[in-house]
Amino acid sequence: MTTEPSNPRIEVEHVKKRFGTVEALSDVSLTLEDNEVLGLVGDNGAGKSTFIKTLVGIHQPDEGEIRFNGEPVTIDGPKHARTLGIGTVYQDLALVDELSVAENLFLGRMPVKKLGGVVSVVDKEYMKQEAERILSEHLNIHVDPDTPVEYLSGGERQAVAIGRALVTDPDIVLLDEPTSALSKAAVEHVEELVKQLRASGHSVILIDHNLEEVLSMTDRVAVLFQGRVVDVVDAESVTRDDVVSMMVSGRSAHEDGDDEPLGRQSDATSSSSSTA
Ligand SMILES: Nc1ncnc2c1ncn2[C@@H]1O[C@H](COP(=O)(O)OP(=O)(O)OP(=O)(O)O)[C@@H](O)[C@H]1O
């Protein structure tokens, strides 16, 4: 279901990002509307993770502008992104193996309490209770919050990573492959979570190689090819085959067949900045 663009949470305009000779993002323009789930798909190396990492300030764009709630921003890094209300689950999970589930959820933002009104100590009880609540309520995962994450299954680790993004109650959630290591039942919980996030007014960007999941979870889908946006399509009306074709050819399903693919090697003037 596509609604008229009205109140973008994030606007990315003409962003370029190079790594040496590789142009990972070539003139990317995209919007994330208020209360929408935007899918980001593309073949390996298309630029999806670079896009997410640029949004949270891990990478700085070489060119272009990012606006957040209408205001141009320079995002210094993940901490700054969190203060802007962006929660992120990275593809590599970024968990610390030897720390517990609760410690991973609250990494870098441990809650403190005053002992005797004077000495500040980490509030471990609160951390454990919150960790259990977030994981069971949102993800239906029941693990001992004291367990080091190195002992968890892949699916449980993924749930901890998602739970970690939810601790700060963000308005915008960026999910980079949130279901890649999950069982079918756990994937359904993530799908449910994404629906709940949207129902409660969040905006979500979802990267997922499973196109069925993307099409069922998102409102719009942006297709990337070699650093460019091929098209942004309505998830309800596009077919999986059309998305695959755009991912492989670098051409929009709506374009005539004679154009050059919109790849890094192409000299074709980009018509790829659709924000549909
Ligand atoms: N830190 C980096 N240094 C050098 N090159 C990089 C770096 N990060 C990404 N790249 C390159 O930029 C391009 C885009 O990579 P990116 O990880 O964004 O793709 P992706 O769409 O997320 O791929 P995948 O689906 O395989 O995760 C690739 O050619 C990649 O090798």
The ligand as a MOL file (V3000), in Angstrom:
LIG
                    3D

  0  0  0     0  0            999 V3000
M  V30 BEGIN CTAB
M  V30 COUNTS 31 33 0 0 0
M  V30 BEGIN ATOM
M  V30 1 N 34.6360 -0.1460 4.1170 0
M  V30 2 C 34.7550 -0.4460 2.8210 0
M  V30 3 N 35.9280 -0.3430 2.1820 0
M  V30 4 C 36.0410 -0.6130 0.8640 0
M  V30 5 N 35.0150 -1.0250 0.0780 0
M  V30 6 C 33.8130 -1.1600 0.6650 0
M  V30 7 C 33.6140 -0.8920 2.0560 0
M  V30 8 N 32.3170 -1.1030 2.3520 0
M  V30 9 C 31.7260 -1.4930 1.2090 0
M  V30 10 N 32.6170 -1.5340 0.1910 0
M  V30 11 C 32.3410 -1.8740 -1.2030 0
M  V30 12 O 31.2180 -1.1070 -1.5930 0
M  V30 13 C 30.3330 -1.8790 -2.4030 0
M  V30 14 C 28.9690 -1.9340 -1.7500 0
M  V30 15 O 29.0600 -2.7420 -0.5850 0
M  V30 16 P 27.8420 -2.9610 0.4280 0
M  V30 17 O 28.3660 -3.7340 1.5880 0
M  V30 18 O 27.1950 -1.6730 0.7010 0
M  V30 19 O 26.8750 -3.8640 -0.4490 0
M  V30 20 P 25.5590 -4.6600 -0.0160 0
M  V30 21 O 24.5140 -4.3300 -1.0100 0
M  V30 22 O 25.2550 -4.3980 1.4100 0
M  V30 23 O 26.0590 -6.1520 -0.2220 0
M  V30 24 P 25.6930 -7.5040 0.5420 0
M  V30 25 O 24.3010 -7.8560 0.1460 0
M  V30 26 O 26.6880 -8.4750 -0.0040 0
M  V30 27 O 25.8550 -7.2590 2.0150 0
M  V30 28 C 31.0030 -3.2350 -2.5580 0
M  V30 29 O 31.7210 -3.2130 -3.7700 0
M  V30 30 C 31.9230 -3.3150 -1.3690 0
M  V30 31 O 33.0330 -4.1630 -1.6230 0
M  V30 END ATOM
M  V30 BEGIN BOND
M  V30 1 1 1 2
M  V30 2 1 2 3
M  V30 3 2 2 7
M  V30 4 2 3 4
M  V30 5 1 4 5
M  V30 6 2 5 6
M  V30 7 1 6 7
M  V30 8 1 6 10
M  V30 9 1 7 8
M  V30 10 2 8 9
M  V30 11 1 9 10
M  V30 12 1 10 11
M  V30 13 1 11 12
M  V30 14 1 11 30
M  V30 15 1 12 13
M  V30 16 1 13 14
M  V30 17 1 13 28
M  V30 18 1 14 15
M  V30 19 1 15 16
M  V30 20 2 16 17
M  V30 21 1 16 18
M  V30 22 1 16 19
M  V30 23 1 19 20
M  V30 24 2 20 21
M  V30 25 1 20 22
M  V30 26 1 20 23
M  V30 27 1 23 24
M  V30 28 2 24 25
M  V30 29 1 24 26
M  V30 30 1 24 27
M  V30 31 1 28 29
M  V30 32 1 28 30
M  V30 33 1 30 31
M  V30 END BOND
M  V30 END CTAB
M  END
